[in-house]
Amino acid sequence: TVRKPRLVPVTLRVRPFGYVQVDAEPRSAEALMQHELRLPPGKHVVTVSCDLGCEEVSKEITVLPEGRNVEALAVRLKPSYVAFDYQPEDATVRIGDETRTVRETRERPFRVESPDGPKKLQHAVTYEISKPGFLPVRETAWIAAGQPTTLAGALTPE
């Protein structure tokens, strides 16, 4: 007779949340912050994914036969792409160290990377728009990870 390996409890904490797949098994039915599993002791490959906004991440874990098995896994958010629909079109837009005109952002949007250890499937992006003769704008917008976003508005003449 073939003995089945003994299974031990394993907690997988996913930030912000995600589906998990262990080894070649099917992925979990739900994208959760915490998955409670029962696995045989030994090495396993855990893959974390979500349907939108994040990249798949794999990590090898070792399940111990005794004690608590708790693993923390973080998804990696996809970059966002930000364009501007502002007047005047020749105003200068700055995000971080990059600048281009409003018009140029539609052909070549800014690529905004996610900070490490995401808590939400969004990025905060701070931008500045300026042109001599107009009041400058400095604002922060929340944009969805992995999605193109166009921010619209108009500068006010001085």
DSSP file (Angstrom, degrees, kcal/mol; ACC not computed):
  #  RESIDUE AA STRUCTURE BP1 BP2  ACC     N-H-->O    O-->H-N    N-H-->O    O-->H-N    TCO  KAPPA ALPHA  PHI   PSI    X-CA   Y-CA   Z-CA
    1    1 A T              0   0    0      0, 0.0     2,-0.6     0, 0.0     0, 0.0   0.000 360.0 360.0 360.0 147.0    0.0    0.0    0.0
    2    2 A V        -     0   0    0      0, 0.0     2,-0.4     0, 0.0     0, 0.0  -0.815 360.0-140.6 -93.9 124.0    1.1    3.6   -0.7
    3    3 A R        -     0   0    0     -2,-0.6     3,-0.0     1,-0.0     0, 0.0  -0.698  13.8-130.0 -86.0 132.4    1.1    5.8    2.3
    4    4 A K        -     0   0    0     -2,-0.4     3,-0.1     1,-0.1     2,-0.0  -0.586  31.5-106.0 -75.9 141.1   -0.1    9.3    1.8
    5    5 A P        -     0   0    0      0, 0.0     2,-0.2     0, 0.0    -1,-0.1  -0.378  38.7-102.8 -66.5 147.1    2.3   12.0    3.2
    6    6 A R        -     0   0    0      1,-0.0     2,-0.4    -3,-0.0    33,-0.0  -0.493  36.3-138.9 -69.4 136.7    1.1   13.6    6.3
    7    7 A L        -     0   0    0     -2,-0.2    -1,-0.0    33,-0.2    31,-0.0  -0.793  16.1-164.2-100.6 141.5   -0.3   17.1    5.7
    8    8 A V  E     -A   39   0A   0     31,-3.1    31,-2.4    -2,-0.4     2,-0.1  -0.907  29.8 -95.8-123.0 152.5    0.5   20.1    7.9
    9    9 A P  E     -A   38   0A   0      0, 0.0    60,-0.5     0, 0.0     2,-0.4  -0.414  39.9-174.3 -69.1 139.3   -1.2   23.5    8.2
   10   10 A V  E     -A   37   0A   0     27,-2.8    27,-3.3    -2,-0.1     2,-0.5  -0.999  11.8-155.2-135.0 131.3    0.3   26.3    6.2
   11   11 A T  E     -Ab  36  70A   0     58,-3.1    60,-2.7    -2,-0.4     2,-0.6  -0.935   6.8-167.0-107.2 125.1   -0.7   30.0    6.3
   12   12 A L  E     -Ab  35  71A   0     23,-2.9    23,-2.9    -2,-0.5     2,-0.6  -0.955   4.0-162.1-111.9 116.8    0.1   32.1    3.2
   13   13 A R  E     -Ab  34  72A   0     58,-3.1    60,-3.4    -2,-0.6     2,-0.4  -0.884   9.3-167.1-100.9 120.8   -0.4   35.9    3.7
   14   14 A V  E     - b   0  73A   0     19,-2.9    60,-0.2    -2,-0.6     4,-0.1  -0.912  17.1-119.5-113.7 130.3   -0.6   37.8    0.5
   15   15 A R  E    S- b   0  74A   0     58,-2.2    60,-2.6    -2,-0.4     2,-0.2  -0.968  92.8  -9.2-117.4 131.3   -0.3   41.6    0.2
   16   16 A P  E    S-     0   0A   0      0, 0.0     2,-0.3     0, 0.0    -2,-0.2  -0.858 124.1 -75.3 -73.7 -34.8   -2.5   43.2   -0.9
   17   17 A F  E     +     0   0A   0     -2,-0.2     2,-0.3    -4,-0.1    16,-0.2  -0.945  55.7 154.2-171.0 166.4   -4.3   40.0   -1.9
   18   18 A G  E     -A   32   0A   0     14,-1.9    14,-1.8    -2,-0.3     2,-0.2  -0.970  42.5 -82.0 177.1 170.7   -4.1   37.4   -4.6
   19   19 A Y  E     -C   49   0B   0     30,-3.4    30,-1.9    -2,-0.3     2,-0.4  -0.621  42.4-148.3 -82.9 150.3   -4.7   33.9   -5.9
   20   20 A V  E     -C   48   0B   0     10,-0.3     8,-2.8    -2,-0.2     2,-0.4  -0.964  13.6-171.5-124.0 146.2   -2.2   31.2   -4.9
   21   21 A Q  E     -C   47   0B   0     26,-2.0    26,-2.9    -2,-0.4     2,-0.5  -0.999  11.0-154.1-131.4 129.5   -1.0   28.1   -6.8
   22   22 A V  E >   -C   46   0B   0      4,-0.4     3,-2.2    -2,-0.4    24,-0.2  -0.924  59.0 -47.8-109.9 123.9    1.2   25.5   -5.1
   23   23 A D  T 3  S-     0   0    0     22,-3.2    24,-0.1    -2,-0.5    21,-0.1  -0.294 118.8 -25.8  53.1-129.8    3.4   23.4   -7.3
   24   24 A A  T 3  S+     0   0    0     -3,-0.0    -1,-0.3     2,-0.0     3,-0.1   0.301 107.1 117.8 -97.8  10.2    1.3   22.1  -10.2
   25   25 A E  S <  S-     0   0    0     -3,-2.2     3,-0.1     1,-0.1     2,-0.0  -0.286  77.1 -88.4 -70.5 161.2   -2.0   22.2   -8.4
   26   26 A P        -     0   0    0      0, 0.0    -4,-0.4     0, 0.0    -1,-0.1  -0.332  51.7 -98.1 -65.3 154.5   -4.8   24.4   -9.7
   27   27 A R        -     0   0    0     -6,-0.2    -6,-0.3     1,-0.1    21,-0.1  -0.322  50.0 -83.4 -71.6 159.1   -4.8   28.0   -8.4
   28   28 A S        -     0   0    0     -8,-2.8    -1,-0.1     1,-0.1    -9,-0.0  -0.170  31.7-125.3 -60.3 155.1   -7.1   28.9   -5.5
   29   29 A A  S    S+     0   0    0     -3,-0.1     2,-0.3   -10,-0.1    -1,-0.1   0.766  90.8  42.5 -73.9 -25.9  -10.7   29.8   -6.3
   30   30 A E  S    S-     0   0    0    -12,-0.1     2,-0.9   -10,-0.1   -10,-0.3  -0.914  76.7-126.4-126.9 150.3  -10.5   33.2   -4.6
   31   31 A A        +     0   0    0     -2,-0.3   -12,-0.3   -12,-0.1     2,-0.2  -0.843  49.1 168.4 -91.1 106.1   -8.0   36.1   -4.4
   32   32 A L  E     -A   18   0A   0    -14,-1.8   -14,-1.9    -2,-0.9     3,-0.1  -0.696  49.4-129.5-119.1 166.7   -7.5   36.4   -0.6
   33   33 A M  E    S+     0   0A   0      1,-0.3   -19,-2.9   -16,-0.2     2,-0.4   0.738 101.6  27.5 -81.5 -27.1   -5.3   38.2    1.8
   34   34 A Q  E     -A   13   0A   0    -21,-0.2     2,-0.5     2,-0.0    -1,-0.3  -0.988  67.5-165.8-141.6 128.7   -4.7   35.0    3.7
   35   35 A H  E     -A   12   0A   0    -23,-2.9   -23,-2.9    -2,-0.4     2,-0.6  -0.952   8.0-155.0-114.3 129.9   -4.9   31.4    2.5
   36   36 A E  E     +A   11   0A   0     -2,-0.5     2,-0.2   -25,-0.2   -25,-0.2  -0.927  27.6 167.7-105.3 116.8   -5.1   28.4    4.9
   37   37 A L  E     -A   10   0A   0    -27,-3.3   -27,-2.8    -2,-0.6     2,-0.4  -0.757  34.4-137.7-124.2 167.7   -3.7   25.3    3.3
   38   38 A R  E     +A    9   0A   0     -2,-0.2   -31,-0.1   -29,-0.2    -2,-0.0  -0.982  35.3 165.9-127.1 118.5   -2.6   21.8    4.2
   39   39 A L  E     -A    8   0A   0    -31,-2.4   -31,-3.1    -2,-0.4     3,-0.1  -0.910  39.5-103.2-131.6 155.1    0.6   20.6    2.5
   40   40 A P        -     0   0    0      0, 0.0    23,-0.2     0, 0.0   -33,-0.2  -0.514  52.0 -94.4 -71.6 147.8    3.1   17.8    2.9
   41   41 A P  S    S+     0   0    0      0, 0.0     2,-0.3     0, 0.0    23,-0.2  -0.242  85.6  60.7 -57.7 151.5    6.4   18.9    4.6
   42   42 A G  E    S- D   0  63B   0     21,-2.4    21,-3.4    -3,-0.1     2,-0.3  -0.770  92.2 -27.9 124.9-169.9    9.2   19.8    2.2
   43   43 A K  E     + D   0  62B   0     -2,-0.3     2,-0.3    19,-0.2    19,-0.2  -0.615  56.1 173.2 -87.0 139.7    9.9   22.3   -0.6
   44   44 A H  E     - D   0  61B   0     17,-2.7    17,-3.1    -2,-0.3     2,-0.6  -0.980  29.2-129.9-140.7 151.5    7.1   23.8   -2.6
   45   45 A V  E     - D   0  60B   0     -2,-0.3   -22,-3.2    15,-0.2     2,-0.5  -0.928  23.3-163.4-104.6 121.5    6.8   26.5   -5.2
   46   46 A V  E     -CD  22  59B   0     13,-3.0    13,-2.5    -2,-0.6     2,-0.5  -0.902   0.8-163.6-105.6 128.9    4.0   29.1   -4.5
   47   47 A T  E     -CD  21  58B   0    -26,-2.9   -26,-2.0    -2,-0.5     2,-0.4  -0.958   3.0-161.9-113.9 128.9    2.8   31.3   -7.3
   48   48 A V  E     +CD  20  57B   0      9,-3.2     9,-2.3    -2,-0.5     2,-0.3  -0.905  20.3 156.7-110.7 136.2    0.8   34.4   -6.5
   49   49 A S  E     -C   19   0B   0    -30,-1.9   -30,-3.4    -2,-0.4     2,-0.3  -0.954  24.1-158.0-149.0 166.8   -1.3   36.2   -9.1
   50   50 A C        -     0   0    0      4,-0.3     4,-0.2    -2,-0.3     3,-0.1  -0.945  30.5-117.6-141.8 164.3   -4.2   38.5   -9.5
   51   51 A D  S    S+     0   0    0     -2,-0.3     2,-0.4     1,-0.2    -1,-0.1   0.854  93.6  21.7 -75.4 -33.5   -6.5   39.1  -12.5
   52   52 A L  S    S+     0   0    0      1,-0.1    -1,-0.2     3,-0.0    93,-0.1  -0.984 117.8  10.6-134.7 144.1   -5.6   42.8  -13.1
   53   53 A G  S    S+     0   0    0     -2,-0.4    25,-2.5    93,-0.1     2,-0.3   0.329  99.3  83.1  84.3  -7.4   -2.8   45.1  -12.1
   54   54 A C  E     -E   77   0C   0     23,-0.3    -4,-0.3    -4,-0.2     2,-0.3  -0.941  66.3-126.4-134.0 157.8   -0.2   42.7  -10.9
   55   55 A E  E     -E   76   0C   0     21,-3.5    21,-0.9    -2,-0.3     2,-0.2  -0.688  38.6-100.2 -94.3 150.0    2.6   40.5  -12.2
   56   56 A E        -     0   0    0     -2,-0.3     2,-0.4    19,-0.1    -7,-0.2  -0.488  40.2-165.8 -69.1 136.1    2.8   36.8  -11.3
   57   57 A V  E     -D   48   0B   0     -9,-2.3    -9,-3.2    -2,-0.2     2,-0.4  -0.990   4.3-163.2-127.9 133.3    5.4   36.1   -8.5
   58   58 A S  E     +D   47   0B   0     -2,-0.4     2,-0.3   -11,-0.2   -11,-0.2  -0.915   9.3 177.3-116.7 145.2    6.8   32.7   -7.6
   59   59 A K  E     -D   46   0B   0    -13,-2.5   -13,-3.0    -2,-0.4     2,-0.5  -0.995  26.5-129.1-145.7 137.1    8.6   31.8   -4.4
   60   60 A E  E     -D   45   0B   0     -2,-0.3     2,-0.3   -15,-0.2   -15,-0.2  -0.749  30.8-173.9 -85.7 131.3   10.0   28.6   -3.1
   61   61 A I  E     -D   44   0B   0    -17,-3.1   -17,-2.7    -2,-0.5     2,-0.5  -0.878  19.7-138.7-121.1 156.5    8.9   27.8    0.5
   62   62 A T  E     -D   43   0B   0     -2,-0.3     2,-0.6   -19,-0.2   -19,-0.2  -0.970  14.3-150.2-115.9 118.7    9.9   25.0    2.9
   63   63 A V  E     -D   42   0B   0    -21,-3.4   -21,-2.4    -2,-0.5     6,-0.1  -0.783  14.2-143.9 -90.0 122.0    7.1   23.5    4.9
   64   64 A L        -     0   0    0     -2,-0.6     5,-0.0   -23,-0.2    -2,-0.0  -0.608  11.1-133.7 -85.8 145.2    8.3   22.2    8.3
   65   65 A P  S    S+     0   0    0      0, 0.0     2,-0.3     0, 0.0    -1,-0.1   0.756  90.0  35.4 -70.1 -22.7    6.8   19.0    9.7
   66   66 A E  S    S+     0   0    0      2,-0.1    -2,-0.1   -58,-0.1   -58,-0.0  -0.879 101.7  20.3-127.9 159.5    6.4   20.7   13.2
   67   67 A G  S    S-     0   0    0     -2,-0.3     2,-0.4     2,-0.1    -3,-0.0  -0.203  99.4 -31.9  82.2-173.3    5.6   24.2   14.4
   68   68 A R        -     0   0    0    -58,-0.0     2,-0.7     2,-0.0   -58,-0.1  -0.677  46.7-157.6 -87.8 134.1    3.8   27.0   12.6
   69   69 A N        +     0   0    0    -60,-0.5   -58,-3.1    -2,-0.4     2,-0.4  -0.905  26.7 158.9-110.3 101.2    4.3   27.4    8.8
   70   70 A V  E     -b   11   0A   0     -2,-0.7     2,-0.4   -60,-0.2   -58,-0.2  -0.990  14.2-176.0-127.0 126.2    3.5   31.0    7.9
   71   71 A E  E     -b   12   0A   0    -60,-2.7   -58,-3.1    -2,-0.4     2,-0.5  -0.974  14.3-148.8-123.9 136.5    4.8   32.6    4.7
   72   72 A A  E     +b   13   0A   0     -2,-0.4     2,-0.4   -60,-0.2   -58,-0.2  -0.898  19.9 178.9-103.1 130.4    4.4   36.3    3.7
   73   73 A L  E     -b   14   0A   0    -60,-3.4   -58,-2.2    -2,-0.5     2,-0.4  -0.991  11.1-159.5-131.8 138.0    4.1   36.9   -0.1
   74   74 A A  E     -b   15   0A   0     -2,-0.4     2,-0.1   -60,-0.2   -26,-0.1  -0.960  15.5-132.3-119.4 135.9    3.7   40.2   -1.9
   75   75 A V        -     0   0    0    -60,-2.6     2,-0.6    -2,-0.4    42,-0.2  -0.469  20.7-127.5 -75.7 157.3    2.4   40.7   -5.4
   76   76 A R  E     -E   55   0C   0    -21,-0.9   -21,-3.5    -2,-0.1     2,-0.1  -0.943  23.8-133.1-107.9 120.5    4.4   43.0   -7.7
   77   77 A L  E     -E   54   0C   0     -2,-0.6    37,-0.4   -23,-0.3   -23,-0.3  -0.440  17.8-117.6 -74.7 144.9    2.2   45.7   -9.3
   78   78 A K        -     0   0    0    -25,-2.5    68,-0.8    -2,-0.1    69,-0.2  -0.461  39.1 -97.9 -72.7 152.0    2.4   46.4  -13.0
   79   79 A P        -     0   0    0      0, 0.0     2,-0.3     0, 0.0    34,-0.2  -0.328  35.0-134.0 -67.7 156.2    3.6   49.9  -13.9
   80   80 A S  E     -F  112   0D   0     32,-2.6    32,-3.3    66,-0.2     2,-0.5  -0.761   7.1-139.8-106.3 157.5    1.0   52.5  -14.9
   81   81 A Y  E     -Fg 111 148D   0     66,-1.2    68,-2.7    -2,-0.3     2,-0.5  -0.982  17.6-164.1-122.2 124.6    1.1   54.8  -17.9
   82   82 A V  E     +Fg 110 149D   0     28,-2.5    28,-2.7    -2,-0.5     2,-0.3  -0.931  10.8 174.1-119.1 125.4    0.0   58.4  -17.4
   83   83 A A  E     - g   0 150D   0     66,-2.8    68,-2.4    -2,-0.5     2,-0.4  -0.762  21.1-132.6-117.5 167.8   -0.8   60.9  -20.2
   84   84 A F  E     - g   0 151D   0     18,-0.5     2,-0.3    -2,-0.3    68,-0.2  -0.971  16.6-170.2-129.5 140.2   -2.3   64.4  -19.9
   85   85 A D  E     + g   0 152D   0     66,-2.9    68,-1.7    -2,-0.4     2,-0.3  -0.713  43.8 142.4-122.0  75.0   -5.1   66.2  -21.6
   86   86 A Y  E     - g   0 153D   0     -2,-0.3    68,-0.3    66,-0.2     5,-0.1  -0.808  47.3 -95.8-118.0 154.6   -4.4   69.7  -20.3
   87   87 A Q  E    S+ g   0 154D   0     66,-1.2    68,-3.0    -2,-0.3     2,-0.1  -0.941 103.0  41.5-111.2 140.2   -4.6   73.2  -21.8
   88   88 A P  S >  S-     0   0    0      0, 0.0     3,-1.6     0, 0.0    14,-0.2   0.611  78.0-152.0 -73.8 153.8   -2.3   74.7  -23.0
   89   89 A E  T 3  S+     0   0    0      1,-0.3    14,-2.1    -2,-0.1    13,-0.3   0.686  91.9  58.2 -69.2 -18.6   -0.9   71.8  -24.8
   90   90 A D  T 3  S+     0   0    0     12,-0.2    -1,-0.3    11,-0.2    -3,-0.1   0.317  78.1 120.7 -95.7  10.5    2.6   73.2  -24.7
   91   91 A A    <   -     0   0    0     -3,-1.6    11,-1.8    -5,-0.1     2,-0.4  -0.358  69.5-110.7 -65.4 153.9    2.7   73.4  -20.9
   92   92 A T  E     -HI 101 130E   0     38,-3.0    38,-2.3     9,-0.2     2,-0.4  -0.766  27.8-159.8 -93.8 131.4    5.5   71.3  -19.3
   93   93 A V  E     -HI 100 129E   0      7,-3.3     7,-1.8    -2,-0.4     2,-0.4  -0.916   6.6-168.1-109.5 135.4    4.5   68.3  -17.2
   94   94 A R  E     +HI  99 128E   0     34,-2.8    34,-2.1    -2,-0.4     2,-0.4  -0.990  14.2 172.9-126.7 129.6    6.9   66.8  -14.6
   95   95 A I  E >  S-H   98   0E   0      3,-2.0     3,-2.1    -2,-0.4     2,-0.2  -0.973  72.4 -45.3-128.2 117.4    6.7   63.5  -12.8
   96   96 A G  T 3  S-     0   0    0     30,-0.4     0, 0.0    -2,-0.4     0, 0.0  -0.448 124.1 -21.3  61.6-126.3    9.8   62.8  -10.7
   97   97 A D  T 3  S+     0   0    0     -2,-0.2     2,-0.3    -3,-0.1    -1,-0.3   0.414 119.1  94.7 -94.4   0.3   12.9   63.6  -12.8
   98   98 A E  E <   +H   95   0E   0     -3,-2.1    -3,-2.0     2,-0.0     2,-0.3  -0.738  48.8 179.6 -98.7 141.3   11.1   63.3  -16.2
   99   99 A T  E     +H   94   0E   0     -2,-0.3     2,-0.3    -5,-0.2    -5,-0.2  -0.983  10.9 147.6-134.8 150.1    9.5   66.2  -18.1
  100  100 A R  E     -H   93   0E   0     -7,-1.8    -7,-3.3    -2,-0.3     2,-0.1  -0.950  47.5 -85.7-164.3 167.8    7.7   66.6  -21.4
  101  101 A T  E  >  -H   92   0E   0     -2,-0.3     4,-1.7    -9,-0.2    -9,-0.2  -0.365  39.7-109.9 -76.9 161.7    4.9   68.7  -22.9
  102  102 A V  H  > S+     0   0    0    -11,-1.8     4,-0.7   -13,-0.3   -18,-0.5   0.930 121.8  51.5 -53.3 -46.7    1.3   67.9  -22.4
  103  103 A R  H >> S+     0   0    0    -14,-2.1     3,-1.0     1,-0.2     4,-0.7   0.903 107.0  52.9 -59.7 -43.2    1.1   67.0  -26.2
  104  104 A E  H >> S+     0   0    0    -15,-0.3     4,-2.8     1,-0.2     3,-0.6   0.811  97.5  66.2 -64.5 -29.6    4.2   64.7  -25.9
  105  105 A T  H 3< S+     0   0    0     -4,-1.7    -1,-0.2    -3,-0.4    -2,-0.2   0.782  95.7  57.0 -65.7 -24.1    2.6   62.7  -23.0
  106  106 A R  H << S+     0   0    0     -3,-1.0    -1,-0.2    -4,-0.7    -2,-0.2   0.827 115.3  35.9 -75.8 -29.8   -0.1   61.5  -25.3
  107  107 A E  H << S+     0   0    0     -4,-0.7    -2,-0.2    -3,-0.6    -1,-0.2   0.792 136.0  22.8 -87.4 -31.5    2.4   59.9  -27.7
  108  108 A R  S  < S-     0   0    0     -4,-2.8    -1,-0.2   -26,-0.0    -2,-0.2  -0.699  83.6-161.0-138.1  80.5    4.9   58.9  -24.9
  109  109 A P        -     0   0    0      0, 0.0     2,-0.2     0, 0.0   -26,-0.2  -0.166  29.9 -97.5 -61.4 155.9    3.0   58.5  -21.6
  110  110 A F  E     -F   82   0D   0    -28,-2.7   -28,-2.5    -5,-0.1     2,-0.6  -0.544  31.8-135.6 -70.1 137.1    5.0   58.6  -18.3
  111  111 A R  E     -F   81   0D   0     -2,-0.2     2,-0.6   -30,-0.2   -30,-0.2  -0.884  20.9-164.3 -95.3 120.5    5.7   55.1  -16.9
  112  112 A V  E     -F   80   0D   0    -32,-3.3   -32,-2.6    -2,-0.6     2,-0.2  -0.928   5.3-151.0-113.3 115.2    5.0   55.0  -13.2
  113  113 A E        -     0   0    0     -2,-0.6   -35,-0.1   -34,-0.2    32,-0.0  -0.493  19.6-114.0 -81.8 152.5    6.4   52.1  -11.2
  114  114 A S        -     0   0    0    -37,-0.4     9,-0.1    -2,-0.2     2,-0.1  -0.592  29.5-113.7 -81.1 144.4    4.7   50.8   -8.0
  115  115 A P        -     0   0    0      0, 0.0   -38,-0.3     0, 0.0    -1,-0.1  -0.428  43.6 -93.0 -69.1 156.7    6.5   51.2   -4.7
  116  116 A D  S    S+     0   0    0      1,-0.2   -40,-0.1    -2,-0.1     0, 0.0  -0.317 105.9  31.0 -67.0 154.0    7.5   47.9   -3.1
  117  117 A G  S    S-     0   0    0    -42,-0.2    -1,-0.2     1,-0.1   -41,-0.1   0.951  84.9-155.1  66.6  52.4    5.2   46.3   -0.6
  118  118 A P        -     0   0    0      0, 0.0   -43,-0.2     0, 0.0    -1,-0.1  -0.264  22.3-174.2 -64.3 144.7    1.9   47.5   -2.2
  119  119 A K  S    S+     0   0    0      1,-0.2     2,-0.3     3,-0.2    -2,-0.0   0.592  74.6  26.5-105.9 -21.1   -1.2   47.7    0.0
  120  120 A K  S    S-     0   0    0      2,-0.3     2,-0.7  -105,-0.1    -1,-0.2  -0.913  83.3-110.6-137.3 161.6   -3.6   48.6   -2.8
  121  121 A L  S    S+     0   0    0     -2,-0.3    24,-1.8    -3,-0.1     2,-0.3  -0.217  92.2  86.0 -87.8  46.4   -3.7   47.9   -6.5
  122  122 A Q  E     - J   0 144E   0     -2,-0.7     2,-0.4    22,-0.3    -2,-0.3  -0.948  65.5-140.8-140.2 159.4   -3.1   51.6   -7.1
  123  123 A H  E     - J   0 143E   0     20,-3.0    20,-2.8    -2,-0.3     2,-0.5  -0.939  13.9-137.6-116.6 143.9   -0.2   54.0   -7.4
  124  124 A A  E     - J   0 142E   0     -2,-0.4     2,-0.4    18,-0.2    18,-0.2  -0.901  25.7-172.0 -94.4 129.9   -0.1   57.5   -6.1
  125  125 A V  E     - J   0 141E   0     16,-2.8    16,-2.7    -2,-0.5     2,-0.5  -0.988  11.6-157.1-127.4 127.7    1.5   59.8   -8.6
  126  126 A T  E     + J   0 140E   0     -2,-0.4   -30,-0.4    14,-0.2     2,-0.3  -0.879  20.6 178.3-102.4 131.8    2.5   63.5   -7.9
  127  127 A Y  E     - J   0 139E   0     12,-2.8    12,-2.0    -2,-0.5     2,-0.4  -0.925  19.4-152.8-133.4 156.4    2.7   65.7  -11.0
  128  128 A E  E     -IJ  94 138E   0    -34,-2.1   -34,-2.8    -2,-0.3     2,-0.4  -0.991   7.2-170.4-127.7 137.6    3.5   69.3  -11.8
  129  129 A I  E     +IJ  93 137E   0      8,-2.5     8,-2.6    -2,-0.4     2,-0.3  -0.998  18.7 162.2-127.7 130.5    2.3   71.3  -14.8
  130  130 A S  E     +I   92   0E   0    -38,-2.3   -38,-3.0    -2,-0.4     5,-0.1  -0.987  18.2 169.4-148.5 156.0    3.6   74.7  -15.6
  131  131 A K    >   -     0   0    0      3,-0.4     3,-2.1    -2,-0.3   -40,-0.1  -0.888  46.9 -95.3-161.3 135.6    4.0   77.4  -18.2
  132  132 A P  T 3  S+     0   0    0      0, 0.0     3,-0.1     0, 0.0    -2,-0.0  -0.268 113.5  28.8 -52.9 136.2    5.1   81.0  -17.9
  133  133 A G  T 3  S+     0   0    0      1,-0.3    25,-2.7    24,-0.1     2,-0.3   0.373 109.2  87.2  92.7  -3.5    2.1   83.3  -17.6
  134  134 A F  E <  S-K  157   0F   0     -3,-2.1    -3,-0.4    23,-0.3    -1,-0.3  -0.921  85.4-105.5-126.8 152.5    0.0   80.6  -15.9
  135  135 A L  E     -K  156   0F   0     21,-3.1    21,-0.5    -2,-0.3     2,-0.0  -0.627  45.2-119.6 -72.4 129.2   -0.5   79.5  -12.3
  136  136 A P        -     0   0    0      0, 0.0     2,-0.4     0, 0.0    -6,-0.2  -0.321  20.2-141.9 -70.6 155.7    1.4   76.1  -11.8
  137  137 A V  E     +J  129   0E   0     -8,-2.6    -8,-2.5     2,-0.0     2,-0.4  -0.970  18.9 177.9-118.2 132.1   -0.5   73.0  -10.7
  138  138 A R  E     +J  128   0E   0     -2,-0.4     2,-0.3   -10,-0.2   -10,-0.2  -0.952  22.2 149.7-133.0 114.9    1.0   70.4   -8.3
  139  139 A E  E     -J  127   0E   0    -12,-2.0   -12,-2.8    -2,-0.4     2,-0.4  -0.910  39.3-131.9-140.9 165.2   -1.3   67.5   -7.5
  140  140 A T  E     -J  126   0E   0     -2,-0.3     2,-0.3   -14,-0.2   -14,-0.2  -0.984  24.3-173.3-119.9 132.5   -1.4   63.9   -6.5
  141  141 A A  E     -J  125   0E   0    -16,-2.7   -16,-2.8    -2,-0.4     2,-0.5  -0.930  22.3-129.8-123.9 148.8   -3.6   61.4   -8.3
  142  142 A W  E     -J  124   0E   0     -2,-0.3     2,-0.3   -18,-0.2   -18,-0.2  -0.875  30.9-175.2 -96.1 126.7   -4.4   57.7   -7.6
  143  143 A I  E     -J  123   0E   0    -20,-2.8   -20,-3.0    -2,-0.5     2,-0.2  -0.933  28.2-106.0-125.7 148.0   -4.1   55.6  -10.7
  144  144 A A  E >   -J  122   0E   0     -2,-0.3     3,-1.6   -22,-0.2   -22,-0.3  -0.495  40.3-107.4 -75.0 135.5   -4.8   51.9  -11.2
  145  145 A A  T 3  S+     0   0    0    -24,-1.8   -65,-0.2     1,-0.3    -1,-0.1  -0.358 100.8   9.1 -60.7 135.8   -1.8   49.6  -11.5
  146  146 A G  T 3  S+     0   0    0    -68,-0.8    -1,-0.3     1,-0.2   -66,-0.2   0.510 106.6 110.4  75.0   5.0   -1.2   48.3  -15.0
  147  147 A Q  S <  S-     0   0    0     -3,-1.6   -66,-1.2   -69,-0.2     2,-0.3  -0.876  70.0-118.6-115.5 144.3   -3.8   50.6  -16.6
  148  148 A P  E     -g   81   0D   0      0, 0.0     2,-0.4     0, 0.0   -66,-0.2  -0.601  34.3-169.5 -75.2 142.0   -3.4   53.6  -18.8
  149  149 A T  E     -g   82   0D   0    -68,-2.7   -66,-2.8    -2,-0.3     2,-0.5  -0.994  14.5-160.0-134.1 138.7   -4.7   56.9  -17.3
  150  150 A T  E     -g   83   0D   0     -2,-0.4     2,-0.4   -68,-0.2   -66,-0.2  -0.985   9.7-157.0-118.7 123.0   -5.3   60.3  -18.8
  151  151 A L  E     -g   84   0D   0    -68,-2.4   -66,-2.9    -2,-0.5     2,-0.3  -0.845  15.8-163.2 -99.0 132.8   -5.5   63.3  -16.4
  152  152 A A  E     +g   85   0D   0     -2,-0.4     2,-0.3   -68,-0.2   -66,-0.2  -0.805  27.6 100.2-120.2 156.4   -7.3   66.3  -17.8
  153  153 A G  E     -g   86   0D   0    -68,-1.7   -66,-1.2    -2,-0.3     2,-0.3  -0.976  50.3-100.6 163.7-167.0   -7.6   70.0  -16.9
  154  154 A A  E     -g   87   0D   0     -2,-0.3     2,-0.2   -68,-0.3   -68,-0.0  -0.996  23.8-119.9-148.5 142.2   -6.5   73.5  -17.7
  155  155 A L        -     0   0    0    -68,-3.0   -25,-0.1    -2,-0.3    -2,-0.0  -0.523  30.4-125.2 -76.7 150.5   -4.0   75.9  -16.3
  156  156 A T  E     -K  135   0F   0    -21,-0.5   -21,-3.1    -2,-0.2    -1,-0.0  -0.846  24.8-116.4 -98.3 128.9   -5.3   79.3  -15.1
  157  157 A P  E      K  134   0F   0      0, 0.0   -23,-0.3     0, 0.0   -24,-0.1  -0.330 360.0 360.0 -61.2 146.6   -3.7   82.4  -16.6
  158  158 A E              0   0    0    -25,-2.7   -24,-0.1   -23,-0.0   -25,-0.0   0.476 360.0 360.0 -70.4 360.0   -1.9   84.6  -14.0
